[in-house]
């Protein structure tokens, strides 16, 4: 049983990797094709020259095998995924990926017939002049269909790339560039097509062109025979027929399977009394979706995150052991033995479970909705800042004066953080918390945090001098800065929900701010932050401290108000 399960996991991983590779091959083809179309903005001649290079890559035995093999494999795996999925109830983003994938063959078959297959059957070259004149002048309806096909193919590919890369540490930095490319490339391609189409429409036909998308194909003195036209039509009908038959076969097999499974069902019981009956072999996540029970699954049910995890309270002794994918995720979160991933858990008998991350009820989330900005582990820098002796400073002040002072202080901290490149997280009383490195390297984040510290100390000193006659003592701050991994995500309730961070790194930074107060200094920085910032520490006092909850001591650097200017 274990060997079979391992083989099944290996097979699933291989199929998932094959689907990714085939999709990437097709996406590269589409990118080069769109880039070639864009050359029409320069001239038709430039596009035709680019076409020769494009054909040199793809219209040879190796290129043909790669592209059409990838297309067949990708569509086949989409069909398989449609069959393997036990329920068609799914989030819209997952459904859109499947629907767009199934639309691609329907929209592209006619274009393939009018270009590559026409070239193979009739020996006629699908030059840019011929194709654009055929679409823009002779058959505008086909032009609309091909434009729709382009947008569908490109959107499908971009969605796939996003889901593949979104949990990579570097993706947040690269995403703006990818988005720019995703928008510009199809726009430039369509503009190039329209530009050349208008030129050709205003010029007389230089050679005997006919439409490759309707009856009557000719090129120069070489005409396509009626037999060739009939052969092209037969091929087109065959391709449409094969695709339609495959899709109907998958849907029919699903119906047959569903009918057979009605007599072999199990129960999934939930803590609020919900009971969902599903055929044996359904995953717990699929049961939740089918039964309308809200259930998180940020990664789309692929076992890459732990947001769908559940605790099995009854029936756990009948479950199969986690496979390698599920076990790796469970190990990462140090899960208890009775905790499983709902997307990977396929019980053979009835069980009772408790979802460990329950969707909030204030917005009545539907079963398939997902929270924005799901939590993820990220290397960031945390800054805590607090006014020292705040109670003594304000005990003789009027409420209005206290509010005025706090607002001036908040403005100084907020502007210093934002100008340095950080994000102001929250104000708690007279304290503030800021995050650095949400987008960027940890080295840059460390330098930004220290720069913000220097600005805060300098501006608070200036404010203290300005209000010297109104304050019982000088206005001073204590700042703690630490860097490390933290869980970053949207947290809160209702409208009071924002992007924040939690974890040991946050606790340590808060503790360093307290130590800065105890030592009566402006700033205490942890050694990891100083090292990543590349700051000179020869003039700074260093100490080793013990932080509650940490086994190892932490080296810190003590920075006085005068020395804080060192980080400007």
C-alpha distance (Angstrom), angle and dihedral (degrees) to the residues before:
residue distance angle dihedral
X1 . . .
X2 3.83 . .
X3 3.80 91.8 .
X4 3.81 90.2 49.0
X5 3.80 91.9 49.6
X6 3.80 91.8 48.4
X7 3.80 90.3 49.1
X8 3.80 90.3 49.9
X9 3.81 92.2 50.4
X10 3.80 90.7 47.9
X11 3.79 89.7 49.5
X12 3.81 92.5 49.3
X13 3.79 91.2 49.0
X14 3.80 90.7 49.4
X15 3.79 92.1 50.0
X16 3.80 91.5 47.7
X17 3.80 90.2 49.7
X18 3.81 90.9 46.9
X19 3.80 90.6 51.4
X20 3.79 89.9 51.1
X21 3.82 94.1 47.8
X22 3.80 93.0 47.3
X23 3.80 90.5 48.4
X24 3.81 91.8 50.2
X25 3.83 91.4 51.0
X26 3.80 90.3 52.2
X27 3.80 91.5 45.5
X28 3.81 91.7 52.8
X29 3.81 88.6 50.7
X30 3.80 91.4 50.7
X31 3.83 92.7 46.3
X32 3.80 92.5 53.1
X33 3.80 90.4 44.1
X34 3.81 92.3 52.6
X35 3.79 91.7 44.7
X36 3.80 88.2 52.7
X37 3.82 90.3 51.4
X38 3.80 89.1 51.4
X39 3.81 90.4 61.7
X40 3.80 87.3 72.6
X41 3.81 86.0 78.2
X42 3.81 85.9 68.7
X43 3.79 97.6 41.2
X44 3.76 142.6 -54.9
X45 3.81 88.3 -106.3
X46 3.82 91.2 55.9
X47 3.80 90.9 50.6
X48 3.80 90.6 49.0
X49 3.81 90.9 51.2
X50 3.79 89.7 49.8
X51 3.80 89.0 49.1
X52 3.80 90.7 59.9
X53 3.81 89.9 56.8
X54 3.80 91.0 45.1
X55 3.81 91.7 51.9
X56 3.80 90.9 46.5
X57 3.81 88.0 61.2
X58 3.80 100.7 41.0
X59 3.82 108.8 20.3
X60 3.79 96.3 69.7
X61 3.82 130.4 84.5
X62 3.80 94.5 -92.8
X63 3.81 95.8 43.2
X64 3.80 91.8 44.0
X65 3.80 91.8 50.8
X66 3.81 92.2 47.6
X67 3.79 96.9 48.5
X68 3.80 102.1 38.8
X69 3.80 91.2 37.1
X70 3.80 89.6 52.3
X71 3.81 91.1 47.4
X72 3.83 92.9 50.9
X73 3.81 92.5 44.8
X74 3.80 93.0 47.0
X75 3.81 95.1 49.3
X76 3.80 90.7 44.5
X77 3.80 91.4 52.5
X78 3.80 90.7 48.0
X79 3.80 88.2 54.1
X80 3.79 89.7 48.3
X81 3.81 92.0 49.1
X82 3.80 88.7 50.7
X83 3.79 90.0 53.5
X84 3.82 97.1 42.1
X85 3.82 92.7 50.3
X86 3.79 103.4 95.0
X87 3.80 95.8 -154.0
X88 3.78 132.0 28.1
X89 3.80 90.9 -147.7
X90 3.81 102.2 108.1
X91 3.83 142.3 136.6
X92 3.79 115.3 -73.4
X93 3.81 92.7 -113.8
X94 3.82 91.0 58.0
X95 3.80 92.5 44.2
X96 3.81 92.0 49.5
X97 3.80 91.0 53.9
X98 3.82 91.6 53.4
X99 3.82 94.5 43.0
X100 3.80 93.1 49.2
X101 3.79 90.1 47.8
X102 3.82 91.5 53.2
X103 3.81 92.5 46.4
X104 3.80 93.6 55.7
X105 3.85 97.6 75.3
X106 3.82 91.5 45.3
X107 3.80 91.9 52.9
X108 3.81 98.7 39.9
X109 3.81 103.2 44.1
X110 3.80 92.6 82.0
X111 3.80 91.9 48.5
X112 3.80 91.6 50.1
X113 3.81 90.2 49.2
X114 3.82 91.2 50.4
X115 3.81 94.3 49.4
X116 3.82 122.5 20.2
X117 3.81 100.2 21.1
X118 3.81 91.1 42.0
X119 3.79 87.2 53.6
X120 3.81 92.4 49.9
X121 3.83 96.2 43.9
X122 3.80 102.0 37.5
X123 3.80 100.4 22.1
X124 3.82 91.5 -128.2
X125 3.80 120.6 143.6
X126 3.81 115.5 -121.0
X127 3.82 95.4 -141.1
X128 3.77 120.6 179.0
X129 3.79 90.7 -110.3
X130 3.78 91.2 54.3
X131 3.82 96.4 44.4
X132 3.80 96.6 43.7
X133 3.80 93.1 44.8
X134 3.81 89.6 48.2
X135 3.78 92.7 51.3
X136 3.80 103.0 33.5
X137 3.83 100.6 37.0
X138 3.81 109.5 18.9
X139 3.80 102.4 33.0
X140 3.85 114.5 18.9
X141 3.81 90.5 167.4
X142 3.79 89.8 61.2
X143 3.80 88.9 49.4
X144 3.81 89.9 57.5
X145 3.80 91.4 48.9
X146 3.80 92.1 49.4
X147 3.80 91.4 48.3
X148 3.79 88.8 52.8
X149 3.80 89.5 47.6
X150 3.80 91.2 52.2
X151 3.80 92.4 51.7
X152 3.82 92.9 45.8
X153 3.82 93.9 49.0
X154 3.77 92.5 46.2
X155 3.82 94.4 45.6
X156 3.82 91.1 48.9
X157 3.79 91.3 50.8
X158 3.81 94.3 46.3
X159 3.81 92.4 49.2
X160 3.79 89.5 50.5
X161 3.81 92.3 50.1
X162 3.81 90.8 48.7
X163 3.82 93.8 51.8
X164 3.80 90.5 45.6
X165 3.81 97.0 50.6
X166 3.81 105.5 27.2
X167 3.81 95.0 99.9
X168 3.81 95.3 48.6
X169 3.80 112.6 111.3
X170 3.81 93.0 -128.3
X171 3.80 96.7 45.6
X172 3.80 96.1 86.9
X173 3.82 88.9 59.1
X174 3.80 94.5 45.2
X175 3.82 96.3 41.5
X176 3.85 95.7 86.6
X177 3.81 90.4 54.9
X178 3.80 91.7 47.0
X179 3.79 90.4 49.0
X180 3.80 91.1 50.8
X181 3.80 90.4 51.4
X182 3.81 91.8 45.1
X183 3.81 90.9 55.7
X184 3.80 101.6 36.1
X185 3.81 100.8 46.1
X186 3.84 98.8 59.6
X187 3.82 91.1 38.4
X188 3.82 92.5 53.1
X189 3.80 89.9 44.1
X190 3.80 93.3 53.4
X191 3.80 91.6 43.9
X192 3.80 90.3 52.3
X193 3.79 90.8 49.0
X194 3.82 92.6 48.8
X195 3.82 92.9 44.5
X196 3.80 93.9 54.5
X197 3.82 91.4 39.2
X198 3.82 91.6 58.3
X199 3.79 91.2 48.2
X200 3.81 92.9 50.4
X201 3.80 91.7 45.5
X202 3.82 90.2 56.8
X203 3.81 94.7 47.7
X204 3.79 128.2 73.2
X205 3.79 117.1 -107.2
X206 3.80 107.8 -90.7
X207 3.79 93.7 -163.2
X208 3.76 136.7 17.4
X209 3.77 99.2 -78.8
X210 3.73 124.5 172.0
X211 3.74 131.8 174.8
X212 3.73 120.7 -76.5
X213 3.80 87.5 -159.7
X214 3.79 98.1 54.3
X215 3.77 138.0 28.4
X216 3.77 121.9 -52.3
X217 3.81 115.5 45.8
X218 3.76 119.7 -172.1
X219 3.75 138.4 156.8
X220 3.76 122.1 -168.8
X221 3.75 108.3 -52.9
X222 3.80 93.4 -22.3
X223 3.79 114.7 92.3
X224 3.77 129.0 -168.5
X225 3.75 109.9 -117.9
X226 3.78 122.7 -127.7
X227 3.81 87.8 -112.3
X228 3.81 90.3 57.3
X229 3.80 91.2 47.4
X230 3.77 89.9 50.8
X231 3.80 90.5 48.3
X232 3.81 91.1 51.7
X233 3.81 90.3 50.6
X234 3.80 91.3 50.2
X235 3.81 91.3 50.3
X236 3.79 91.0 49.6
X237 3.80 92.4 50.4
X238 3.79 90.1 46.9
X239 3.80 92.6 52.5
X240 3.80 92.5 48.2
X241 3.79 89.6 45.3
X242 3.81 94.2 50.6
X243 3.78 92.1 49.7
X244 3.81 94.3 45.3
X245 3.81 91.7 46.6
X246 3.81 91.6 49.4
X247 3.79 92.7 50.3
X248 3.80 93.4 45.9
X249 3.81 89.9 47.4
X250 3.80 91.3 54.0
X251 3.80 92.4 48.7
X252 3.81 91.1 46.0
X253 3.80 91.9 50.2
X254 3.80 89.0 50.5
X255 3.80 90.6 53.2
X256 3.80 91.9 48.0
X257 3.81 91.3 48.9
X258 3.80 91.4 48.0
X259 3.80 91.2 50.8
X260 3.80 92.3 50.2
X261 3.80 93.2 47.0
X262 3.80 95.3 54.7
X263 3.79 90.4 87.6
X264 3.81 94.0 47.4
X265 3.78 107.0 58.1
X266 3.80 135.8 142.9
X267 3.79 132.7 -159.8
X268 3.80 127.8 -115.8
X269 3.81 110.4 -161.1
X270 3.82 122.3 -159.5
X271 3.84 130.4 -158.9
X272 3.82 95.5 -109.4
X273 3.80 91.4 57.8
X274 3.81 97.1 -95.5
X275 3.79 114.5 145.3
X276 3.78 121.8 -166.7
X277 3.79 122.1 -169.8
X278 3.79 113.8 -153.8
X279 3.81 135.6 163.9
X280 3.78 115.8 -89.6
X281 3.81 108.5 -90.6
X282 3.81 97.5 41.6
X283 3.78 115.2 126.6
X284 3.80 118.0 -120.3
X285 3.82 89.2 -114.3
X286 3.81 90.8 54.0
X287 3.81 88.8 49.2
X288 3.81 90.7 52.5
X289 3.78 92.0 50.1
X290 3.79 93.1 45.9
X291 3.79 91.6 48.2
X292 3.81 95.3 45.3
X293 3.81 93.5 -115.8
X294 3.85 111.5 149.5
X295 3.80 108.8 -114.5
X296 3.80 131.0 166.8
X297 3.82 119.6 -129.0
X298 3.80 108.1 158.8
X299 3.82 96.4 173.9
X300 3.80 92.9 51.2
X301 3.80 96.4 -105.8
X302 3.80 98.3 -58.9
X303 3.81 97.7 122.4
X304 3.82 93.3 -113.6
X305 3.81 95.0 118.3
X306 3.79 135.1 33.9
X307 3.82 99.5 -134.5
X308 3.82 92.6 109.5
X309 3.82 94.5 52.0
X310 3.78 119.3 138.5
X311 3.78 136.9 -171.8
X312 3.79 113.7 -125.0
X313 3.82 107.0 -140.1
X314 3.82 98.6 171.1
X315 3.78 131.5 26.1
X316 3.78 96.5 20.6
X317 3.81 92.9 131.7
X318 3.83 90.5 65.4
X319 3.80 95.8 54.5
X320 3.78 125.7 106.2
X321 3.79 116.2 -117.7
X322 3.83 117.2 -92.7
X323 3.80 114.9 -89.9
X324 3.81 121.8 -123.9
X325 3.82 94.8 -89.1
X326 3.80 94.0 50.5
X327 3.81 94.3 41.2
X328 3.81 92.5 52.9
X329 3.81 91.1 54.9
X330 3.81 92.8 44.7
X331 3.80 91.0 49.9
X332 3.79 90.8 52.0
X333 3.81 92.5 57.8
X334 3.84 93.7 38.8
X335 3.79 90.4 -121.8
X336 3.79 122.0 -167.8
X337 3.82 117.6 -110.0
X338 3.81 92.6 -102.6
X339 3.83 93.7 53.6
X340 3.82 117.8 97.9
X341 3.80 138.0 170.3
X342 3.81 109.8 -103.9
X343 3.81 92.6 -147.0
X344 3.81 92.6 56.4
X345 3.81 100.5 34.4
X346 3.83 111.2 96.8
X347 3.81 106.4 175.5
X348 3.80 120.7 -154.7
X349 3.81 92.7 -157.7
X350 3.80 137.1 32.6
X351 3.80 115.2 -71.8
X352 3.79 140.9 176.5
X353 3.78 118.5 -131.2
X354 3.80 140.5 179.7
X355 3.83 117.2 -149.7
X356 3.80 106.7 -132.3
X357 3.81 95.8 -155.5
X358 3.78 104.8 47.4
X359 3.83 118.4 -169.0
X360 3.79 112.8 -117.1
X361 3.77 115.7 -101.3
X362 3.78 99.2 -147.9
X363 3.80 92.9 87.6
X364 3.84 95.6 35.2
X365 3.77 92.3 -125.4
X366 3.81 113.1 -152.1
X367 3.76 118.5 -122.6
X368 3.78 94.2 -97.5
X369 3.78 101.7 41.5
X370 3.79 123.1 114.7
X371 3.75 131.2 -151.8
X372 3.77 116.6 -115.3
X373 3.81 118.2 -117.4
X374 3.82 96.3 19.5
X375 3.79 115.6 -155.8
X376 3.78 117.3 -87.9
X377 3.77 135.5 168.0
X378 3.79 113.0 -104.0
X379 3.79 138.1 168.7
X380 3.82 106.4 -115.9
X381 3.81 142.6 151.0
X382 3.82 120.4 -116.3
X383 3.80 124.2 -154.6
X384 3.81 123.3 -166.4
X385 3.80 120.3 -171.6
X386 3.78 130.3 -177.6
X387 3.82 138.1 171.4
X388 3.79 112.1 -114.6
X389 3.79 118.6 -128.3
X390 3.78 90.6 2.6
X391 3.81 94.1 158.9
X392 3.81 92.0 53.1
X393 3.80 90.9 46.0
X394 3.80 94.2 54.1
X395 3.82 105.6 31.1
X396 3.79 91.8 97.4
X397 3.82 95.1 38.0
X398 3.78 126.6 102.2
X399 3.83 115.2 -113.5
X400 3.81 90.5 -110.4
X401 3.80 90.7 53.7
X402 3.81 91.7 49.7
X403 3.81 90.9 52.0
X404 3.81 90.1 47.6
X405 3.81 91.6 51.1
X406 3.80 93.5 47.3
X407 3.79 92.7 48.8
X408 3.82 90.9 51.4
X409 3.79 89.2 48.9
X410 3.81 93.1 46.9
X411 3.81 90.7 49.6
X412 3.81 91.5 52.6
X413 3.80 93.2 49.4
X414 3.80 94.4 42.5
X415 3.80 95.1 48.9
X416 3.80 92.6 45.0
X417 3.80 91.9 51.7
X418 3.81 96.3 44.9
X419 3.79 95.1 44.2
X420 3.80 89.9 50.9
X421 3.82 90.2 53.1
X422 3.81 101.2 -101.2
X423 3.79 134.7 120.9
X424 3.79 122.8 -116.0
X425 3.78 105.4 -131.3
X426 3.79 106.6 -175.7
X427 3.82 148.0 -36.0
X428 3.79 117.9 -126.4
X429 3.79 111.1 -172.9
X430 3.80 103.8 -56.3
X431 3.81 91.9 -19.5
X432 3.78 128.9 94.1
X433 3.79 134.9 -162.3
X434 3.81 124.5 -157.8
X435 3.80 134.6 -177.2
X436 3.79 127.6 -144.5
X437 3.79 128.4 -173.9
X438 3.79 100.6 36.6
X439 3.79 85.7 131.1
X440 3.77 114.4 20.7
X441 3.78 141.8 30.3
X442 3.79 123.5 -46.7
X443 3.83 89.3 -120.2
X444 3.80 92.0 58.0
X445 3.80 90.0 43.5
X446 3.81 91.5 54.1
X447 3.80 92.0 51.2
X448 3.80 90.9 46.7
X449 3.80 92.5 51.1
X450 3.82 93.2 50.3
X451 3.80 90.8 47.0
X452 3.81 89.5 52.3
X453 3.81 89.6 50.2
X454 3.82 92.0 53.8
X455 3.80 90.7 49.1
X456 3.80 93.1 48.8
X457 3.82 93.3 49.9
X458 3.81 92.0 47.1
X459 3.81 95.6 47.3
X460 3.80 93.8 43.8
X461 3.81 89.1 53.2
X462 3.81 88.9 51.1
X463 3.82 90.8 49.2
X464 3.80 90.2 48.5
X465 3.81 91.0 55.2
X466 3.81 90.7 47.1
X467 3.83 92.4 53.0
X468 3.83 96.6 34.6
X469 3.81 93.7 120.4
X470 3.81 92.5 51.8
X471 3.81 99.2 45.5
X472 3.79 128.1 78.4
X473 3.82 90.8 -142.9
X474 3.80 138.1 3.5
X475 3.79 116.6 -69.6
X476 3.81 111.3 -115.0
X477 3.78 136.5 165.9
X478 3.79 135.9 -147.7
X479 3.81 117.4 -145.4
X480 3.80 131.6 -170.1
X481 3.82 123.2 -168.4
X482 3.79 128.1 -173.7
X483 3.82 135.1 161.4
X484 3.78 132.2 -152.1
X485 3.80 143.7 98.8
X486 3.80 118.4 -36.4
X487 3.78 137.3 166.7
X488 3.81 107.8 -105.4
X489 3.79 121.6 -168.9
X490 3.80 148.0 114.2
X491 3.80 108.1 -66.4
X492 3.77 134.8 170.1
X493 3.77 139.7 66.3
X494 3.80 131.7 -73.6
X495 3.78 112.0 -36.9
X496 3.81 91.2 -12.0
X497 3.78 93.4 78.6
X498 3.78 125.3 120.6
X499 3.77 144.0 151.7
X500 3.80 109.9 -79.7
X501 3.80 141.9 148.1
X502 3.78 134.8 -119.5
X503 3.77 135.1 -179.8
X504 3.79 143.4 77.9
X505 3.81 93.4 -49.3
X506 3.81 90.3 59.7
X507 3.80 92.1 48.5
X508 3.80 92.4 49.8
X509 3.82 92.3 49.6
X510 3.80 89.6 51.8
X511 3.79 90.0 49.6
X512 3.84 91.0 51.4
X513 3.78 90.0 54.1
X514 3.84 88.5 54.4
X515 3.82 90.3 49.3
X516 3.81 89.4 52.1
X517 3.82 87.5 58.3
X518 3.79 92.3 46.8
X519 3.82 92.1 50.5
X520 3.81 92.0 42.8
X521 3.83 93.1 -126.8
X522 3.77 133.1 129.8
X523 3.78 99.3 -122.0
X524 3.80 142.2 16.3
X525 3.80 116.5 -168.8
X526 3.78 128.1 -173.9
X527 3.80 119.4 -122.2
X528 3.85 94.7 -115.6
X529 3.80 90.0 58.2
X530 3.81 94.4 47.5
X531 3.81 91.8 47.8
X532 3.81 93.9 49.2
X533 3.80 91.2 47.5
X534 3.80 90.0 52.9
X535 3.81 91.8 -132.8
X536 3.79 124.0 165.0
X537 3.81 108.5 -108.8
X538 3.82 100.2 179.2
X539 3.82 93.3 105.6
X540 3.80 95.8 39.6
X541 3.78 125.9 96.0
X542 3.79 113.4 -123.1
X543 3.80 130.0 -161.3
X544 3.76 139.6 173.6
X545 3.79 116.6 -125.5
X546 3.77 135.6 -178.2
X547 3.78 114.7 -125.7
X548 3.78 118.4 -158.8
X549 3.80 110.5 -107.8
X550 3.81 94.7 22.9
X551 3.80 121.1 102.5
X552 3.79 95.3 -157.8
X553 3.84 125.1 58.2
X554 3.79 117.1 -111.2
X555 3.79 123.7 -132.9
X556 3.79 113.8 -136.5
X557 3.79 136.3 -176.6
X558 3.78 120.8 -134.8
X559 3.80 114.9 -143.4
X560 3.79 122.6 -168.7
X561 3.79 123.7 -149.2
X562 3.79 91.2 -100.5
X563 3.82 93.6 48.5
X564 3.81 93.3 49.1
X565 3.81 89.5 80.2
X566 3.82 85.2 68.9
X567 3.85 88.3 79.9
X568 3.79 97.7 51.9
